[in-house]
Amino acid sequence: MIDARGISCPEPVIMIKKAMMNQAAEYEMLVDNRTALENVTRFAQHNGYTVKATENNGEYTLKICRTKE
């Protein structure tokens, strides 16, 4: 679980980029603002992952999974 709550962009994108270096099939990330949600989602999709986000009291849990080819 990558916890990016309280962190402003572009840091959440940098955090997921570093995590993706190990090329895992899926990641889970917490963010607490729409900008981070949108930027991380866009970055992940650009790199071949799908993103499912759920919101709970202003915090978003992103499930980031590699797209099957």
C-alpha positions as CSV (number, residue, x, y, z in Angstrom):
1,M,0.0,0.0,0.0
2,I,1.4,3.4,-1.1
3,D,0.2,6.1,1.2
4,A,0.3,9.5,-0.5
5,R,-2.2,11.3,1.7
6,G,-1.3,14.8,2.5
7,I,1.3,14.9,-0.3
8,S,0.9,17.4,-3.2
9,C,1.5,16.6,-6.9
10,P,3.7,15.7,-8.5
11,E,5.0,13.6,-5.6
12,P,2.2,10.9,-5.7
13,V,3.0,10.4,-9.4
14,I,6.7,10.1,-8.6
15,M,5.9,7.6,-5.8
16,I,3.9,5.3,-8.2
17,K,6.5,5.7,-10.9
18,K,9.2,4.4,-8.5
19,A,6.9,1.6,-7.3
20,M,6.3,0.5,-10.9
21,M,10.0,-0.1,-11.4
22,N,9.5,-3.5,-9.9
23,Q,6.9,-4.2,-12.5
24,A,4.3,-5.8,-10.2
25,A,0.9,-6.8,-11.6
26,E,-0.9,-4.5,-9.2
27,Y,-0.6,-1.7,-6.7
28,E,-2.8,-0.1,-4.1
29,M,-2.5,3.6,-3.3
30,L,-4.2,6.1,-1.0
31,V,-4.6,9.8,-2.0
32,D,-6.7,12.5,-0.5
33,N,-7.2,15.0,-3.3
34,R,-8.7,14.9,-6.8
35,T,-5.6,16.3,-8.5
36,A,-3.5,13.4,-7.3
37,L,-6.3,10.9,-8.2
38,E,-6.4,12.3,-11.7
39,N,-2.7,12.6,-12.2
40,V,-1.9,9.1,-10.9
41,T,-4.7,7.6,-12.9
42,R,-3.5,9.2,-16.1
43,F,0.1,8.1,-15.4
44,A,-0.9,4.5,-14.7
45,Q,-3.1,4.3,-17.7
46,H,-0.4,5.7,-19.9
47,N,1.9,2.9,-18.6
48,G,-0.5,0.0,-19.3
49,Y,-2.5,-0.2,-16.1
50,T,-6.2,0.1,-15.3
51,V,-7.3,2.1,-12.3
52,K,-10.3,1.6,-10.1
53,A,-10.9,4.3,-7.5
54,T,-13.2,4.2,-4.5
55,E,-13.9,7.3,-2.3
56,N,-14.4,7.2,1.4
57,N,-14.7,10.5,3.4
58,G,-12.5,12.5,0.9
59,E,-9.8,9.8,0.6
60,Y,-9.4,7.7,-2.5
61,T,-8.2,4.1,-2.7
62,L,-6.7,3.4,-6.1
63,K,-6.4,-0.2,-7.2
64,I,-3.9,-0.1,-10.1
65,C,-3.7,-3.3,-12.1
66,R,-1.7,-4.2,-15.2
67,T,-3.8,-4.4,-18.3
68,K,-3.9,-8.0,-19.7
69,E,-2.5,-8.3,-23.2
